[in-house]
Amino acid sequence: MSDDGSVHGEVEPNLSSPEVVTKYKAAADICNRALQAVIDACKDGAKVVDLCRAGDNFINKECANIYKGKQIEKGVAFPTCVSVNSVVGHYSPNSDDTTAVKNGDVVKIDMGCHIEGFIATQATTVVVGEEPITGRTADVIAAARTAFDAAVRLIRPGKHISDVSGPLQKIAEAYGCNMVEGVMSHEMKQFVIDGSKCILNKPTPDQKVEDAEFEENEVYAIDIVVSSGEGKPRVLDEKETTVYKRALEMAYQLKMQASRTVFSLVNSKFATMPFTLRALMDEAASQKTELKVGQLKLGLVECLNHGLLHPYPVLHEKPGEVVAQIKGTVLLMPNGSSIVTSATRQTVTSEKKVEDKEILDLLATPVSAKSAKKKKNKDKAAAAAPPAAQ
């Protein structure tokens, strides 16, 4: 295993291989359609757990229909999470949860898909039953969208991690909002959803990351989370946590039989990708382990206590605040960046806007070399065209 957690050998597959690019795009296509399916189902009265299941089931079903002739791993890379209003993220409840969305709720939908470990993740924010979106909610969503568009242009070969967070915070402030502390955008590699290169949305004295230069053939999950409040989320109840990931660097001889069974299930089904307690229960049932829910939860606790699993805690802003998330997967190709994930955007009408010239110039910059070439040709054609008749 390499230092950054890669599970593969000496030559690490990257975007220089057309086959790798194809798999990233295939994962992104499924992720895009899964996200749209959940958006379409996000209606007044829909249960959050049903929305989460719908996203995961869509991904697994569609993955089963491609690369049929090859024995490769594929499926959910990050479990579908549906976080409502002031819940910041990672909400993917157990089957008995009765939480439902209602008209006017601000809903963040987050998910990921992989084909042979090549991962596409994305998230979007929708308001149930309302369009156009106005007022404070519009400010927060517009800030998140604009910050994402800026980040895509800052995370490119030759630029540095230290170049990113400053403009993002300026954008948030232009909309009267704050970037949420603790949120990171990560480099991704094969079977590695959170590589060593990462970008903090909002560095603080207590939270900093090592600076580095972005390079060609890297892949990033750009994750933007904006709040109408202070952007300092906290855990309200550890029992809400249901998303976990295997800590590949850790080893420990577990004491309880239930813990060893749980850990065996994780290693066999969720060795590299995050998973939910709900999915772990389903896997325990399918393998006929005879583990009861209480035993499974107890085994999970011992695994967590000894660092064998990383939890993804459910974080909350202050009640009444609005939180929006936009996430997408970007390939740093030799000819420019390629945003392979996409989501439909509701109409948002904010009375605020970015006026900083440097940021406006950045946002006007084409994302890919192809876009830049088209713009250059269009400008040349406009300059060469005869003057219009008055």
Protein Blocks (a to p, Z undefined) as FASTA:
>chain_A
ZZkopabdfbdcdfklmklmmmmmmmmmmmmmmmmmmmmmmcghiafklmmmmmmmmmmm
mmmmgoklpccdedjfbdcdddehjlnbhpacdfklcbdcdehiacdddddddeehiacd
ddddddehiacdehjllmmmmmmmmmmmmmmmmmcghiafklmmmmmmmmmmmnopacde
hiacddddehiabdfbdcdfbacfklccddddddehiacdddddddfblopacdfblklp
mbdcddfkbccddfblklmmmmmmmmmmmmmbccdfklmmmmmmmnonopafklmmmmmm
mmmmnopaccdddddddehiacddddddddddfkbccdfbdcdddddddfbdcfbfklmm
mmmpcfbfklmmmmmmmmmmmmmpccddZZ
